[in-house]
Amino acid sequence: MVSYAEERSANIERNKLILKEIGMEKLKPATEPKEKRKKKKTPRNKNANNKRKMTNFEVPGGRDPQAVEQPPTKTARVDSEVSEVPGESRRRSSRIASLPAGAVVHAERRRGTPLPMSVKTIVPSASGAAKRQRRYDPKTYGAIPGIEVGSWWASREECSNDSIHAPWVGGISPGPHGAYSVALSGGYDDDVDAGYAFTYTGAGGRDLKGTKAAPKNLRTAEQSYDQSFDHNHNKALKRSVETGKPVRVIRGFKLRSPYGPSEGYRYDGLYTVERHWQEKGLNKGGFLVCKFAFKRLPGQPDIPVRGGEDEEPEFPSGDEESDAEGVDTSDD
């Protein structure tokens, strides 16, 4: 019986051969630039340097500062009445109670008091209302104006806002004439990423309904049936082979590859999908997976590899959030 390690090794060698056949070695530069890692800014307490210790000379009469009587804290008197928010019996000030419902909610948010679920669900969140509008449509083939190769983002949401890769979670953004973009983040154990060419496993083959024991285990469920080119995302990548439309590619920090960024997500330019095929995947049931071979278009800046020296940040560092930010309908 062939072990998992032996099967994985055989698949990797086969994928490497395919990348060699599509001309990967001709695109790879003789010397690859090293990644310049970003230092995270350490927040400073702005009030730390402004605090000044009181000395005996500053105390009236030169007495011990600890013996100085502090003036009484003024407390404003507010009339209160019972809250009119459903499900809440806490008392409110008459000033807040006189405000409209939405204003009351935002006032309470500023105070940091929890709200009943019934109120939270009917009032839109401030963060949702403040989402930045896209300047360009992500459902576009090719480059996005103003976004250079090598651009970096702290989260998938930021990638989506800049129209590079629209899905916050899914690895494939499908279109009628091919995929608009793909994200490399984690992936399958036998995928090969050589930077200027890579193999990519398609979507599907997993039960997204979850189980009673793990109802939310959508992206990590074991494969339970064959992947198919009838799947919308796989169909789009197959169409990319036929039309030759360029596909935008981002790499994420979870990618097990020297070409993956150390943190965040990076735009690595345009690729074409050269081949598609099916093969037995690395799963217990021996189910088939859809595979694709990508090749980078020439004339683009070189891709940095991990291992560079740290430098000062050129942009703010965000949270390294998980790709499982919501309900996904595809695999990376």
Stockholm file with secondary structure:
# STOCKHOLM 1.0

chainA/1-332         MVSYAEERSANIERNKLILKEIGMEKLKPATEPKEKRKKKKTPRNKNANNKRKMTNFEVPGGRDPQAVEQPPTKTARVDSEVSEVPGESRRRSSRIASLPAGAVVHAERRRGTPLPMSVKTIVPSASGAAKRQRRYDPKTYGAIPGIEVGSWWASREECSNDSIHAPWVGGISPGPHGAYSVALSGGYDDDVDAGYAFTYTGAGGRDLKGTKAAPKNLRTAEQSYDQSFDHNHNKALKRSVETGKPVRVIRGFKLRSPYGPSEGYRYDGLYTVERHWQEKGLNKGGFLVCKFAFKRLPGQPDIPVRGGEDEEPEFPSGDEESDAEGVDTSDD
#=GR chainA/1-332 SS CCCHHHHHHHHHHHHHHHHHHTTHHHHSCSSCCBCCEECCCCCCCTTTTTCCCCCGGGSGGGCCGGGSCCCCCCCCCCCEEECCSTTCCCEEEHHHHTSCHHHHHHHHHHHTCCCCHHHHHHSCCHHHHTCCCCSSCSSCSSCCTTCCTTCEESSHHHHHHTTSCCCSSCSEECCTTSCSEEEESSCCTTCCBCSSEEEEECSCCBCTTCCSSCTTCCSSSCBCSCCCTTSHHHHHHHHHHHHCCCEEEEEETTCCSTTSCSSSEEEEEEEEEEEEEEEECSSTTCCEEEEEEEEECSSSCCCCBSCCCEECCSSCCCCCCCSCSSCCSSCC
#=GC SS_cons         CCCHHHHHHHHHHHHHHHHHHTTHHHHSCSSCCBCCEECCCCCCCTTTTTCCCCCGGGSGGGCCGGGSCCCCCCCCCCCEEECCSTTCCCEEEHHHHTSCHHHHHHHHHHHTCCCCHHHHHHSCCHHHHTCCCCSSCSSCSSCCTTCCTTCEESSHHHHHHTTSCCCSSCSEECCTTSCSEEEESSCCTTCCBCSSEEEEECSCCBCTTCCSSCTTCCSSSCBCSCCCTTSHHHHHHHHHHHHCCCEEEEEETTCCSTTSCSSSEEEEEEEEEEEEEEEECSSTTCCEEEEEEEEECSSSCCCCBSCCCEECCSSCCCCCCCSCSSCCSSCC
//
